[in-house]
Amino acid sequence: MNKVKNTLFSNKPVTIDENSLIMGIESSCDETACAIVKGGREVIANVVASQIKIHEEYGGVIPEIAAREHLEAINVVIDEALKQAGVKGEDISAFAATVGPGLVGCLLVGMNAAKTLALVYDKPFIGVNHLNAHLAANFIDTELRPPFIALLVSGGHTQIIKVSSYSDMEIIGETIDDAVGEAYDKVARLIGLPYPGGPKLDKLAQEGNPHAFKLPEAKVGGYDFSFSGLKTAVLRLVKSFDGQDMPVKDICASFQECVSSTLLKKVKNALIETGYKQVVLAGGVAANSEIRKKIFNLQNEGYEVYAPIMKYCTDNASMVASSAFFFDNTFDDINIEVFSRVSNR
């Protein structure tokens, strides 16, 4: 596939094709990342500077601290990506960055770095939606092409997306309250797990009985989700032990079974209604063992299932570069501003 993008100053047309190198920059939250991807699928360099240890003592991400850390790391990760790829700035065909949704101060660091590089080398700048980037992680090292149904599960979003083509994407279902990642982190805190709680809860759940406790599934119509009631039910369950030994592993497993079963049910309904035969899992929570297992079990029913390898599930810049290459709903204007939230359906 070929695209034509204009440079920022001279409006010189640049053809983006399978041999093009796109540099992606990601700084929407607590990862400072830079990657160089060829043709949207082949990762030439992938560098991530994580801030998890820094925010651990606060029990969550502190936006002001995160933004300062991005400023410290951004030039380092860019230089390292160029070194890994064995290329120079002038060899890059276009520069892409996440422009939202995310933490505004953090997004500004990555976006301004990419814009500056685009201006210096007279190459196109491509602004990328963070959620689309998570979907695009599935293009890396695969031959995936639309149409497909995507389940996006992350710390801030839970969505079912109908992807008809590279230019036609529709959110057909989403959470009306807590996202899956939020629910995991809140339940993890309830049972005393340290930040980040989601992965730790997942690990404990694998050792527990998923049917030990019957937890409620919200009755939400269509493809939408609700997890706040489930979180409240777990709170009541935890309080019911009142100083007694609490079966933490069984609580984790029961919670995880309820969440993963709900997600699977909605995805299956979307696949049946659309008739699509491909399903894609994306977002940080795509690394969750039980959600991943249930979605991949759809292969037994004749569906093709895609999910990124673990390092591309969490925030990274390879997915940003891939999204810039494949998806048409990007932002090419030098005046584009970052945004903290996405405008949904």
Secondary structure, 3 states (H helix, E strand, C coil): CCEEEECCCCCCEEEECCCCEEEEEECCCCEEEEEEEECCCEEEEEEEEECHHHHHCCCCCCHHHHHHHHHHHHHHHHHHHHHHHCCCHHHCCEEEEEEECCCHHHHHHHHHHHHHHHHHHCCCEEEEEHHHHHHHHHHCCCCCCCCEEEEEECCCCEEEEEECCCCCEEEEEEECCCCHHHHHHHHHHHCCCCCCHHHHHHHHHCCCCCCCCCCCCCCCCCCCECCHHHHHHHHHHHHHHCCCCCCHHHHHHHHHHHHHHHHHHHHHHHHHHHCCCEEEEECHHHHCHHHHHHHHHHHHHCCEEECCCHHHHCCCCHHHHHHHHHCCCCECCCCCCCCCCCCCC
